[in-house]
Amino acid sequence: MSAEKRILDALYEFVARELLDGEADELTPTTNLLALGVIDSLSMVSLRVFMERTFGVRLPDGVQPEDFATLNALAEMIQRLEGKPGEAVKRLA
Amino acid sequence: MSGSDRRLDWLLSTSARRAPGAPALRAGGREVTYGQLDEMADHAASALAAAGVAPADRVGVWLDKSTAAVAAMQGALRLGAAYVPVDPASPASRAATILSDCAVAAVVTTADRAARLAEAGADGAAHTRILVADGPDGLRFAGGAAPTDRPPQRASQGSARELAYILYTSGSTGRPKGVCISHEAALAFVDWAVDLVGARPADVFANHAPFHFDLSVLDLYAAFSAGACVSVVPEAAAYSPRSLVDFLTGERITVWYSVPSALMLMIEHGGLLDIEDLPLRHLLFAGEPFPIRFVRTLRQRWPGLPMHNLYGPTETNVCTAFTVGEIDPERARPVPIGKATCGDRVWAVTDGGREAAVGEEGVLWVSGPTVMLGYWGHPPVGDAPYCTGDVVRRIDGENFDYAGRRDDMMKVRGHRIEAGEVESCLLAHPEVREAAVVVTGEGMSARLVAYLAGQDGDGERRRPSLIAMKQHCAARLPRSMIVDAVRWLPELPRTGNGKVDRLTLRRWAAEQNEKKREPA
């Protein structure tokens, strides 16, 4: 399995289970989660924690909302961050 | 009324005359002085005048929070017109509904949003002049031409009873309704707030709320009144409690005003309590009850920090307030909403129709200088008192606790939501025959749950997915009104007199919520 697919699958599973109560029919990698209110200031907190624990990456300061609007955007960002050890979290929860 | 009545736009122009070099506004990584903001407001006024905006007209402002948005709002006021801030995250169809409802003479927006407005095919939009504010340097007409220069518009003249701005709020009949606030009403609130915090030029006000939300009135105008600086919270920071806390310390914010939800996230996930040298002089919150344990935590961490709970529906600006002192260790209820402010009078009326005595509950009424002129398109309310619909408990001679509501207005993290507006939207979906929405959970965990009955047909008919229903809502409603969960029923439960049984629906939603929390 490619790294991108692995990240996307893990994100999909998290969003479906935790943010959509398992009702993920028609959720696609390009669904705009921000515009649908699936990702908001509150759910972003648990998404951040999930990303730190699962991928060991922390969203950098100044990240723009469009960088986490879709599963694809999130996966791309995680891949970018994973490649940069300086951005990874040193202390894993 | 005399021509020398005070006007809301004078706050900025007066401070600009007094201290043109003082910092006025920080937004998007750029700081402008009072002199610069004054010039930008003048330029916006000239551009709007060239677009045909006249006194008493309305000007829509559909922009992200920015220096350009503030300049456009001030520019409209300087012409004697009123501004109408529209939720920057709103779908174009709702923005178009609002802009045509109050028949704006011009809209200041971005090129991208202008195109979406045109697509939404707003009635009357064809006759509305569109001004584009894309760059940092002023407005241009949608065609591309920059407006011709006109003489400076330093300040408006006219009666203080005239309309200054319209804030659209959720409407129970399915359409947003425009709350009309006069110069006088806004100033009565701003003057009180300036006094409350002892605002001074060295202050830095945070602006957390969007401009279509009435909390922003305090941030902008209390700062302008005092010649202080207002610093706009970047949009992305809303998604990161840590960034909000970094913003507070990095910007050396001295006055913070937001919904409690933001503060709860900052306390629990942003490290707010770890700040060693808190720059704040005053902490203000409003819009929803603040659970007492958080307020207690803040009080223990900073025993001397003045904290104020402000209360008032958009229709009354702020009409009561409570300054938090020592907190009774036994107290379980949120802090009181307090006593009348801003020269207003408030009282509670019991179900029996008399004024509530100490210890009794009643619906809160307000009269006084901060009360709205009325809803746009409806008769003015004049000096009639305003019934908030909020149930309060009188706790002593002058103070009140908030107790709840008896109608279908709901609050989700400070956002006011009329069930009727969301239900109208859901009913517009071809698969939906009946719809009712309820809120379950409190504070941070509040969720909007829709109960739907589908169109008749074979029983195995496939119902639209949650994502599909969310997409349906997102095309028509602000984000705060998008449903979080959908439950399909054969039909909705009804009470004896045929009305939807919301009590039962709330109980079901609460039970479902409980089940969800149980470990699998």
Interface residues (C-beta under 8 A of the other chain):
Chain A: L20 D21 E23 A24 D25 E26 L27 T31 A35 L36 G37 V38 I39 D40 S41 L42 M44 V45 R48 L59 D61 G62 V63 Q64 P65 F68
Chain B: E235 A236 A238 Y239 S240 P241 S243 D246 S261 A262 L265 H269 R413 M444 S465 L466 I467 A468 K470 Q471 A474 R479 S480 I482 D484 A485 V486 K516
